[in-house]
Amino acid sequence: MADITYLPARDGPLYLSLVTDAYSRKIAGHHVHDSLHAKSVATAFKRALRRHRRHQPLVHHSNRGVQYCSSLYPSLHQRHGVQCSMTDGYDCYQNALAERLNSILKSELLLHSPDNLEQARKMVDEAVQIYNTERPHLALKNKTPDEVHRAL
């Protein structure tokens, strides 16, 4: 599943694109960027694809943001044999897991605003590491996303 969230920074607005494994809740790819171009958002998806080692078919779910509907994103799906799934409208509940992840990162792990893009990338890298390897989830029977993902 994928989503984009806003990160306020002293130097101007920044954005965090996330691709998360819905089963394990592990953040498989992320990218912090300063524009909402499809190319920037696709970077998180490409990172997730590089880390994917299993040979099962993949389904990629997102909302209908212009980045995900651009010609670039569906071409990545086609090139890598990934089935595309999108919300049928702009209802945030149809992408609830991704929205919940945004909330966890911003309210528990990214506790202050970065000054600039470089600092934001370092902060997010650290937050993702903590989220994936240290933060247990009740929905995962108090295991971390990394533990569940490795057991697949």
Sequence and secondary structure as in RCSB ss.txt:
>XXXX:A:sequence
MADITYLPARDGPLYLSLVTDAYSRKIAGHHVHDSLHAKSVATAFKRALRRHRRHQPLVHHSNRGVQYCSSLYPS
LHQRHGVQCSMTDGYDCYQNALAERLNSILKSELLLHSPDNLEQARKMVDEAVQIYNTERPHLALKNKTPDEVHR
AL
>XXXX:A:secstr
 EEEEEE  TTS EEEEEEE TTT  EEEEEEESS  HHHHHHHHHHHHHH    S EEEEE   HHHHSSHHHH
HHHHHTEEEEE SSS GGGGHHHHHHHHHIIIII  S  SSHHHHHHHHHHHHHHHHHT  BGGGTTB HHHHHH
H 
